[in-house]
Amino acid sequence: MKWLGKLALAVLVPLLALGLLEVALRAYARLTWQQRIITADSVLGWRLIPNSRKIYRQETQPYLITINSKGLRDREHSYDKPPGIFRIVVVGDSFVFGAGGVDPPHRFTDILQSSLSNVEVINMGIPGYGADQEYLYLREEGLKYHPDLVLLCAFFNDFSESFSTINPSIGRPKGYLSINGNNLDFNPPSFSLFYRVSQYSYVLGLADLGLGKLSATYWNAQRKPHGVLDEQERLATFRQIYVSAAELCKQHGSAFVLVYLPFQNQYQKSVIQQTMDNLAASYGIKALDLMDPVHQAHRARRAYFEHDIHLNEYGNQVVAQLILQYLASNRLLPSATQAGN
């Protein structure tokens, strides 16, 4: 009995200490606006945590991130579209999200909305997403908003990230898509048991982060070889991702446009842009390549943060104006929308 009592004490005391530490960390995070904003997702790899908030200090300038009840860095939007409103859903990565330090009113999505009347623009940018995750996010969540128009925004690294099983910038495991005829097969992400549990605990989350930085063995253990190894197969899969996204929007009565956001020092077309050109020619998929006009604007005035890859406030203004011009010239906006502020 004495031995059992000592064993119970040896187990309960550390558990109690960990429990108190967990409560303290959660209270501290809430009071200092340092809550976790990202968690694992069995389809997308990761997603934003609804109703979380964080002051992010690891980019060019500190900025507040507030997530709404549906897991978007945006104001609240109902799934039901209000009567008389033209709704635009914008899916993308950190450039759409506003990383680098762009507050919501200065993102191109918000500028686009303020430039029009009777138009609602929903920002569905998630840091680190590749084209595969953007397609899945559109399919699983974006079309719930019944958009009239979908803008799927691509960035330079979307091709390579679409065939990774752990994102190089976010450091989180993810799944991948592979081609099967004219269809896409979904290969779900592989999460270790410790990683799964760490998503529900601040203490274990810090431990997971620390192990990932300190231990190459732990980092490599989360990797799972994927089946899309052949370059031609990757190209075919990537092409099918965009084709499937366009077909999905057509089935839901939504117009669809691919938008390419350029890397600051990029002056030659990437495989993504070449794919967009091919799809525009062969499938009639509308595509807007912003590389040349954004670089032209950047030469006149800095459009990117000085020490960050992302567009600054001025860069977002430029993108908003270019998208607005494209939508108007291609008659993708209803005549009822008039210039606002």
C-alpha positions as CSV (number, residue, x, y, z in Angstrom):
1,M,0.0,0.0,0.0
2,K,2.8,2.4,0.8
3,W,4.4,1.6,-2.6
4,L,1.2,2.3,-4.4
5,G,0.8,5.6,-2.5
6,K,4.2,6.7,-3.5
7,L,3.6,5.7,-7.1
8,A,0.3,7.7,-7.1
9,L,2.0,10.7,-5.6
10,A,4.8,10.5,-8.2
11,V,2.3,10.5,-11.0
12,L,-0.2,13.0,-9.6
13,V,2.3,15.7,-8.5
14,P,3.8,16.2,-12.1
15,L,0.3,16.0,-13.6
16,L,-0.9,18.7,-11.2
17,A,2.1,20.8,-12.0
18,L,1.5,20.5,-15.7
19,G,-2.1,21.3,-15.3
20,L,-1.3,24.5,-13.4
21,L,1.3,25.4,-16.0
22,E,-1.3,24.9,-18.7
23,V,-3.8,27.1,-17.0
24,A,-1.2,29.8,-16.4
25,L,0.0,29.7,-20.0
26,R,-3.6,30.0,-21.3
27,A,-4.4,32.9,-19.0
28,Y,-1.2,34.7,-20.0
29,A,-1.9,34.1,-23.7
30,R,-5.4,35.5,-23.4
31,L,-4.3,38.6,-21.3
32,T,-1.3,39.4,-23.6
33,W,-3.1,38.6,-26.9
34,Q,-0.7,35.8,-27.6
35,Q,-3.3,33.0,-28.2
36,R,-2.5,30.2,-30.6
37,I,-4.2,31.0,-33.9
38,I,-3.3,27.9,-35.9
39,T,-4.2,24.2,-35.2
40,A,-4.0,20.9,-37.1
41,D,-6.7,19.9,-39.6
42,S,-7.2,16.4,-40.9
43,V,-8.0,17.7,-44.4
44,L,-6.2,21.0,-44.8
45,G,-3.2,20.3,-42.7
46,W,-3.9,23.3,-40.6
47,R,-6.5,26.0,-40.2
48,L,-7.0,29.2,-38.2
49,I,-8.6,28.8,-34.8
50,P,-12.0,30.6,-34.5
51,N,-12.3,33.5,-32.1
52,S,-8.5,33.6,-31.4
53,R,-6.3,36.7,-31.4
54,K,-2.6,37.3,-31.4
55,I,-0.2,40.2,-31.7
56,Y,2.4,38.8,-34.1
57,R,5.9,40.2,-33.7
58,Q,8.0,38.0,-36.0
59,E,7.6,39.9,-39.2
60,T,8.5,43.5,-40.4
61,Q,6.2,45.2,-37.9
62,P,4.0,43.9,-35.1
63,Y,0.4,43.6,-36.0
64,L,-2.8,42.3,-34.5
65,I,-4.4,39.1,-35.9
66,T,-8.1,38.6,-34.9
67,I,-9.9,35.5,-36.2
68,N,-13.6,35.5,-36.6
69,S,-16.0,32.7,-35.6
70,K,-15.6,30.9,-38.9
71,G,-11.8,30.8,-38.8
72,L,-11.1,33.8,-41.0
73,R,-9.0,36.9,-40.5
74,D,-12.0,39.0,-41.4
75,R,-15.1,40.5,-40.0
76,E,-18.1,38.2,-39.5
77,H,-19.8,36.9,-42.6
78,S,-22.9,34.6,-42.7
79,Y,-22.9,31.7,-45.1
80,D,-26.2,33.0,-46.4
81,K,-25.6,35.8,-48.9
82,P,-27.6,39.0,-48.1
83,P,-30.2,40.0,-50.8
84,G,-28.9,42.4,-53.4
85,I,-25.2,41.7,-52.6
86,F,-22.6,40.6,-55.1
87,R,-20.2,38.3,-53.1
88,I,-16.6,37.7,-53.9
89,V,-14.6,35.0,-52.1
90,V,-10.8,35.4,-52.2
91,V,-8.7,32.3,-51.4
92,G,-4.9,32.3,-51.1
93,D,-2.0,32.2,-48.7
94,S,-0.2,34.8,-46.5
95,F,-0.4,37.5,-49.3
96,V,-4.2,37.4,-49.1
97,F,-4.1,37.0,-45.3
98,G,-2.1,40.3,-45.0
99,A,1.2,38.9,-43.5
100,G,4.1,41.2,-43.0
101,G,2.0,43.7,-41.0
102,V,-0.9,44.7,-43.1
103,D,-4.0,45.5,-41.1
104,P,-7.4,44.4,-42.6
105,P,-8.5,47.8,-43.8
106,H,-5.4,48.1,-46.0
107,R,-5.5,44.6,-47.6
108,F,-6.4,44.5,-51.3
109,T,-9.5,42.5,-50.5
110,D,-10.8,45.2,-48.1
111,I,-9.8,48.0,-50.5
112,L,-11.6,46.2,-53.3
113,Q,-14.8,46.1,-51.2
114,S,-14.6,49.7,-50.2
115,S,-14.2,50.7,-53.8
116,L,-17.6,49.2,-54.8
117,S,-21.1,49.3,-53.6
118,N,-23.3,46.3,-53.0
119,V,-20.3,44.1,-53.0
120,E,-19.0,41.9,-50.2
121,V,-15.5,40.6,-50.3
122,I,-14.6,37.6,-48.0
123,N,-10.9,37.2,-47.3
124,M,-10.0,33.5,-46.9
125,G,-6.2,33.8,-46.9
126,I,-4.4,31.2,-44.8
127,P,-0.6,31.5,-44.2
128,G,1.4,28.8,-45.9
129,Y,-1.3,27.3,-48.1
130,G,-0.3,25.8,-51.4
131,A,-2.6,25.4,-54.4
132,D,-3.8,22.0,-53.2
133,Q,-4.9,23.3,-49.8
134,E,-6.5,26.4,-51.5
135,Y,-8.6,24.1,-53.7
136,L,-9.6,21.9,-50.8
137,Y,-10.5,25.0,-48.7
138,L,-12.6,26.4,-51.5
139,R,-14.4,23.1,-51.8
140,E,-14.9,22.5,-48.1
141,E,-15.6,26.0,-46.9
142,G,-15.4,28.7,-49.5
143,L,-18.4,27.7,-51.6
144,K,-20.6,27.7,-48.4
145,Y,-20.7,31.4,-48.8
146,H,-22.5,31.1,-52.2
147,P,-20.0,33.5,-54.0
148,D,-20.8,35.1,-57.3
149,L,-17.1,35.3,-58.0
150,V,-14.1,33.4,-56.7
151,L,-10.5,34.7,-56.9
152,L,-7.9,32.0,-56.4
153,C,-4.6,33.8,-55.7
154,A,-1.3,32.1,-56.5
155,F,2.2,32.9,-55.3
156,F,5.6,31.8,-56.5
157,N,6.1,28.9,-54.0
158,D,2.6,27.4,-54.4
159,F,3.8,24.7,-56.9
160,S,6.5,23.2,-54.6
161,E,4.3,23.5,-51.5
162,S,1.5,21.6,-53.2
163,F,3.7,18.5,-53.2
164,S,5.2,18.7,-49.8
165,T,4.1,16.6,-46.9
166,I,5.4,19.2,-44.4
167,N,5.3,22.8,-45.2
168,P,8.9,24.4,-45.2
169,S,7.7,27.8,-43.9
170,I,5.0,26.8,-41.5
171,G,6.7,23.6,-40.4
172,R,3.4,21.7,-40.2
173,P,2.4,18.3,-41.8
174,K,0.0,18.4,-44.6
175,G,-1.6,16.1,-47.2
176,Y,-1.3,16.2,-51.0
177,L,-3.3,15.6,-54.1
178,S,-2.4,13.1,-56.8
179,I,-3.9,12.8,-60.3
180,N,-6.1,9.8,-61.3
181,G,-7.2,10.2,-64.9
182,N,-9.1,13.5,-64.8
183,N,-9.8,13.3,-61.1
184,L,-7.8,14.2,-58.0
185,D,-7.1,11.7,-55.2
186,F,-6.7,13.1,-51.7
187,N,-3.9,11.8,-49.6
188,P,-4.5,13.0,-46.0
189,P,-1.8,14.4,-43.8
190,S,0.1,12.1,-41.4
191,F,0.1,13.3,-37.8
192,S,2.1,11.7,-35.0
193,L,0.2,11.0,-31.8
194,F,2.3,13.6,-29.9
195,Y,1.6,16.2,-32.6
196,R,-2.1,15.5,-32.4
197,V,-2.2,15.8,-28.6
198,S,0.0,19.0,-28.7
199,Q,-2.7,20.8,-30.7
200,Y,-4.9,20.9,-27.5
201,S,-2.3,21.9,-25.0
202,Y,-0.2,25.1,-24.7
203,V,2.5,23.2,-22.7
204,L,2.8,20.3,-25.3
205,G,2.6,22.8,-28.1
206,L,5.7,24.6,-26.8
207,A,7.4,21.2,-26.4
208,D,6.5,20.3,-30.0
209,L,7.9,23.6,-31.3
210,G,11.1,23.2,-29.3
211,L,11.6,19.6,-30.4
212,G,11.1,20.6,-34.0
213,K,13.8,23.3,-33.8
214,L,16.3,21.2,-31.7
215,S,16.0,17.7,-33.1
216,A,16.4,16.8,-36.7
217,T,15.2,13.2,-35.8
218,Y,11.9,14.6,-34.5
219,W,11.5,16.8,-37.5
220,N,12.2,14.0,-40.0
221,A,9.9,11.6,-38.1
222,Q,6.9,13.8,-39.1
223,R,7.8,13.5,-42.8
224,K,6.0,11.0,-44.9
225,P,7.2,10.2,-48.5
226,H,4.5,11.1,-51.0
227,G,3.6,9.4,-54.3
228,V,3.9,12.4,-56.6
229,L,7.6,12.1,-57.5
230,D,7.6,12.4,-61.3
231,E,7.9,16.0,-62.6
232,Q,5.4,15.4,-65.4
233,E,2.9,13.9,-62.9
234,R,3.3,17.0,-60.7
235,L,2.6,19.3,-63.6
236,A,-0.5,17.3,-64.6
237,T,-1.7,17.3,-61.0
238,F,-1.1,21.0,-60.6
239,R,-2.9,21.7,-63.8
240,Q,-5.8,19.5,-62.7
241,I,-6.1,21.4,-59.3
242,Y,-6.9,24.6,-61.2
243,V,-9.2,22.9,-63.7
244,S,-11.1,21.2,-60.8
245,A,-11.4,24.5,-59.0
246,A,-12.8,26.2,-62.1
247,E,-15.2,23.3,-62.7
248,L,-16.3,23.3,-59.1
249,C,-17.1,27.0,-59.2
250,K,-19.0,26.6,-62.5
251,Q,-21.2,23.9,-60.9
252,H,-22.0,26.3,-58.1
253,G,-22.8,29.2,-60.5
254,S,-19.7,31.2,-59.5
255,A,-17.3,32.9,-61.9
256,F,-13.7,32.0,-61.4
257,V,-10.4,33.9,-61.9
258,L,-6.8,32.9,-61.2
259,V,-4.7,35.7,-59.9
260,Y,-0.9,35.6,-59.8
261,L,0.9,37.6,-57.1
262,P,4.6,38.0,-58.0
263,F,7.7,37.5,-55.9
264,Q,9.6,40.7,-55.4
265,N,12.7,39.7,-57.3
266,Q,10.9,37.6,-59.9
267,Y,11.3,38.6,-63.5
268,Q,10.8,35.4,-65.4
269,K,7.6,33.4,-65.6
270,S,7.2,30.5,-63.1
271,V,5.6,27.2,-63.8
272,I,2.5,28.5,-62.2
273,Q,2.2,31.4,-64.7
274,Q,2.9,29.0,-67.6
275,T,0.1,26.8,-66.3
276,M,-2.2,29.7,-66.1
277,D,-1.4,30.8,-69.7
278,N,-2.0,27.2,-70.9
279,L,-5.3,27.0,-69.1
280,A,-6.5,30.3,-70.4
281,A,-5.7,29.2,-73.9
282,S,-7.0,25.6,-73.7
283,Y,-9.9,25.9,-71.2
284,G,-10.8,29.6,-71.3
285,I,-10.1,29.9,-67.6
286,K,-9.7,33.6,-66.8
287,A,-6.2,34.4,-65.5
288,L,-4.7,37.7,-64.2
289,D,-0.9,37.8,-64.1
290,L,0.2,40.8,-62.0
291,M,3.9,40.3,-62.3
292,D,4.7,43.1,-64.7
293,P,2.3,45.8,-63.5
294,V,3.2,45.2,-59.8
295,H,7.0,45.4,-60.6
296,Q,6.4,48.5,-62.6
297,A,4.6,50.1,-59.6
298,H,7.4,48.8,-57.3
299,R,10.1,50.6,-59.3
300,A,8.3,53.9,-58.8
301,R,7.5,53.3,-55.1
302,R,8.3,50.4,-52.8
303,A,5.4,48.0,-53.0
304,Y,6.9,45.3,-50.7
305,F,8.1,45.5,-47.1
306,E,11.8,46.2,-47.0
307,H,12.8,43.1,-45.0
308,D,9.8,40.8,-45.9
309,I,8.6,39.1,-49.0
310,H,5.0,40.4,-48.6
311,L,3.3,43.3,-50.2
312,N,3.0,46.4,-48.0
313,E,0.0,48.7,-47.8
314,Y,0.9,50.5,-51.0
315,G,1.4,47.1,-52.8
316,N,-2.1,46.1,-51.7
317,Q,-3.5,49.3,-53.1
318,V,-1.8,48.5,-56.4
319,V,-3.2,45.0,-56.5
320,A,-6.7,46.1,-55.6
321,Q,-6.7,48.6,-58.4
322,L,-5.4,46.1,-60.9
323,I,-8.0,43.5,-59.9
324,L,-10.7,46.1,-60.0
325,Q,-9.7,47.2,-63.5
326,Y,-9.6,43.6,-64.7
327,L,-13.0,42.7,-63.3
328,A,-14.6,45.8,-64.8
329,S,-13.0,45.2,-68.3
330,N,-14.0,41.6,-68.3
331,R,-17.6,42.4,-67.1
332,L,-17.2,40.2,-64.1
333,L,-19.0,42.8,-61.9
334,P,-22.7,43.6,-62.1
335,S,-23.7,46.9,-63.5
336,A,-25.3,47.8,-60.1
337,T,-21.9,48.1,-58.5
338,Q,-20.7,51.7,-58.5
339,A,-17.6,53.4,-57.3
340,G,-17.7,53.8,-53.5
341,N,-15.2,55.5,-51.2
